């Protein structure tokens, strides 16, 4: 039997109810497991590549794009996923390569000489990704190490004939664009910097470890973290125990019930969790944007809390059907935030109500109490000032460390 447990700061356990039988323990044999992901989104106009990489009706024509990603678990072979989930036209990738960034750093335009490996697609050097689809490259015999940064370089000769581009705007990592085919160049000294990821959605390795998919919004996507610092709370969680893959499936502004900046959790659960290779457990940390964008009236807040409770159970049921363990986190404070904190405290009452329901242990298999970890002991409806970026909603790296510390390490056991 799988036992639900309430977990607070440091992972102290309080027994709760019993639930259905636990999913099978992941096999120790190697299989393809995601080691890094970025939730695909439709690029907003302000996040499109700058001129001359964006024209009147196309993007990335005759462009080399070099990006770095911070993987979690390693393996002897690796492959890369490219997404055209939101593209308005087919995506023709002329060539792509994988390598190690200069000095192993995130967000740099250079690669270690001799480390580049060409990516192929069914043995071919390039591929056309249909509208709404993704492709996975052929495996590359490049041993990658736990917690290292990788460099992914793509060249598009013809660009993409649309301004609807698939990306992940909240990369907190620098990417580099330059005109011409510089796929194999060890450095890109004249490249233009853009702090977004474009076209890439996953890196997989052959490994014997499973993966934890974290579903979240800007608090998990890392708003307030250090650009190229890899200090979002999922990064810091992985640093605590590097035994399973940690996959950050979050995006700023994301909501559970309705689309916004990217599809809702209910709409993207299959793509971002259930169909993601290696995932046998997930953690849901969302809800604040649903509460905050619902009108500050008793009727609207009653509706959103009822709908969120139903959505929580739907998410858990759908994941359990795929033998995925479902962890949940309480919603962190936003007292004093000018966008979400209303004068009558109706949204705060919704947050408190939902947290009480989460703590009862009847929705998720186990929970982590991020509210307790994050709040100001003197004013519990507000963030701890040591963790606050200043908007009374988002965390600085110290605050993200507090969230990471509130997750029990046994959740990271293969």
Secondary structure, 3 states (H helix, E strand, C coil): CCEEEEECHHHCEEEEEECCCCCCCCCCCCEEEEEEECCCEECCHHHCCCCCCECCCCECCCEEEEEEEECCCCECCEEEEEECCCCCCCEEECEEEEECEHHHCCCCCCECCCCCEEECECCECCEEECCCCEEECCCECCCECCCCEEEEEEEECCCECCCCCEEECCCCCCEEEEECCCCCCCCCCCCEEECCEECEEEEEEEECCCEEEEEECHHHHCCCCCCCCCCCHHHHHHHHCCCCEEEEEECCCCCCCCCCCCCCHHHHHHHHHHCCCCEEEEEEECCHHHHHHCCCCHHHHHHHHHHHHHHHHHHHHHHHCCCCEEEEECCCCCCCCCCCCCCCCHHHHHHHHHHHHHHCCCCCCEEECHHHHHECCCCCCCECCCCECCCCCCECHHHHHHHHHCCCHHHHCC
